[in-house]
Amino acid sequence: MNFESRNPATGELLAVHPEHDKAGIDARLQRAWDGWRVWSRTPLRERIAFLARLAELLEERAGPYGRLITAEMGKPLADSIFEIKKSAWDARHLAEAGEAYLKPQPVPGLPAQIIYESIGPIFSVQPWNVPFWQVLRFFNTTALVGNTALIKHAETVQGCAEALETLVRDAGGPEGLYVNLAIQVEACAAVIADPRVRAATVTGSVRAGRAVAEEAARVGKRVVLELGGSDPFIVLEDADLVKAVQLGVASRFFNNSEGCICAKRFLVAEPLFDDFTKAFVEQSKALPMGDPMKEGTKLGPLARPELRKEPTSPGARRGKGWSTHSHWR
């Protein structure tokens, strides 16, 4: 089966990406394993230099990468470029502070230390809504400590997935440091169970997290789950109403309103409720909608057609606690 990248604003087919078969998966697992044996022995100063170069390339390519994100998942170009710059900031921060982060830490009251060591290839299931940032905030720390990464990216952003693999190579990363796995969710269990994979992580729905955790537990491997949530946006009686509305609208619709940290539940003090609601609705209606590539557009199309067809079904909701980011069945 192939994966299709389509522009959600136009329906245009952007590219077809072949799915990796069993032989291809095995070859990529071996590549990550062999890469780890090299990368884990690479001096920390060289790993730090790699992250610094990665940051430089992200800044240089913010425009092209931003357009790629917008073309594949539909959010406004300004938000996509911001995502790339934020990813560059993260890489640069780790290049500057990484050595201090990895120093052994004493355990208060005990003759013991916490030591950070590389463990091997890490398998990661990643979402479509912030296709560079979500991957790189995992990858940057993974690379810093000396691990390699196997990335199963979302089916609809395979152009971003391939661009990320190329980015790591262009920044001087060795073969196997970043390995893209173009696979269906049904293949993930076997990847987690493979002895060359030492741990797994997922950013996505509760259902996806449960599935990854179950498979990791089955084979006794470490797992990290980032399943999001929906903390309330609280407006108390002493709030600056104008500012509260501005921030509420910005939070609700940032990233095309497709993000776990977008405000979804509003708790407003009763004396402010009517005025807040009226102003919030007015400002929301005034947001420019349209072609996400055009300057000034604040809302682009939903990332996938089924989100338009079934807006009230649990599977169509946008929050990361739902099954919109990672389709683990």
Disulfide bonds with the S-S distance in Angstrom:
none
